[in-house]
Amino acid sequence: MAIVQIVQWDEALSTNDILAWRYVDRKNPAKSDELGNWTQLIVREAQEAILFKDGQALDLFGAGRHTLSTNNIPMLRRLINLATGGESAFKAGVWFVNMADIPDIKWGTQNPILLRDPEYQIPIYVRAFGQFGIRVKESRKFVLKLAGNKPSITRADIESYFKGLILSRMGDMISTYIAHKKVNIFEISAYLEDMSNDAVEKIRPEFASYGIEPLNFYFGSVNVADEDEGIKKLKSAMSERAAMNVMGYNYQQARSFDVMEAAAKNEGGSSLLGAGAGLGAGMGMGQAFGQMAAQMGQYIAPTPAAPAASPAPSAPQSGGSVCPSCGQPVVQGAKFCMNCGARLTCPECGAAVVPGAKFCMNCGKQL
């Protein structure tokens, strides 16, 4: 029966690309999980070793040399009976976990994220790239959740496992800064540090469930493709807005200028333009006179027909005459309304007056 004398991390795997490795005896791989009593377990600095039996993570060993005996593997002792004499073997596997910092794991969007510009609402495709750093904080949880049937856990595995999670969280963050905080895509580079700090805290609880601690998270770049049609439209809109701001007019005024310029370039443009302006002015005056007549018809109280000998309208009469300001009945011959005090007749000719008028419509006296 083969007895494993030394169990340690394989020197050929001394790289930060390997985060955890299941011990394999290079001389006799089939007997790698048969550990003899008094086997020497060597754990290097920045490593931890976990003894596994039947899929259960049992005893945990830190840096140093450990003799596998009933004195220092109490959890294993509960499952098996170690024979004395130093020759008996027991089934148990060993996982080594690299506890060193892994500072430079890359991340990036494979497919651009579709967003809308917060000001112009133009759809744009946004890409983002960066890197993050991690360290294994709880080796038991790390191996149990990520190892499965694999012989090792590598940097590539971490990138694959967390790619979807990271892209989802970072996509939400970019959307928050652009859509909710109203940050223009061409100005977002000024917020990369703030976004990086927020990202660490955003992914911390997610990583903790796998026994991993995030050291940092960096947004290296958030950008767009210059050939994207949405970006071309956005740049054009921003350029036009900037030109209007410099000249001091708005979009509606700019369109009016374009229409006038186009009309002036047509054959006979100046005469047509003048005719159009004159027609517009005439229509405006007609509307003004129509509104004035409607108001006069609304506010002037009905009066009996004036005698043929006198062209001036008579003062309001009782029995139906009302104040044009408040609508209350007025006494025949009264010059002022008893309810609101409004003047009812011209002091010069006695004709009814329109509320708010500055001159009498009959004799022209200033009121």
Sequence and secondary structure as in RCSB ss.txt:
>XXXX:A:sequence
MAIVQIVQWDEALSTNDILAWRYVDRKNPAKSDELGNWTQLIVREAQEAILFKDGQALDLFGAGRHTLSTNNIPM
LRRLINLATGGESAFKAGVWFVNMADIPDIKWGTQNPILLRDPEYQIPIYVRAFGQFGIRVKESRKFVLKLAGNK
PSITRADIESYFKGLILSRMGDMISTYIAHKKVNIFEISAYLEDMSNDAVEKIRPEFASYGIEPLNFYFGSVNVA
DEDEGIKKLKSAMSERAAMNVMGYNYQQARSFDVMEAAAKNEGGSSLLGAGAGLGAGMGMGQAFGQMAAQMGQYI
APTPAAPAASPAPSAPQSGGSVCPSCGQPVVQGAKFCMNCGARLTCPECGAAVVPGAKFCMNCGKQL
>XXXX:A:secstr
     EEE  GGG STTEEEEE   SS GGGTTEEETTEEEEE TTEEEEEEETTEEEEEE SEEEEESTTT HH
HHTTS   SSS  EEE EEEEEE S EEEEEEE SS EEEE TTT  EEEEEEEEEEEEEES HHHHHHHHTTT 
SEEEHHHHHHHHHHHHHHHHHHHHHIIIIIS   TTTGGGGHHHHHHHHHHHHHHHHHTTTEEEEEEEEEEEEE 
TT HHHHHHHHHHHHHHHHHHHT  HHHHHHHHHHHHHHHSTTHHHHHHHHHHHHHHHHHHHHHHHHHHHHHHHS
       TT  S     TTT B TTT  B  TT SB TTT  B B TTT  B  TT SB TTT  B 
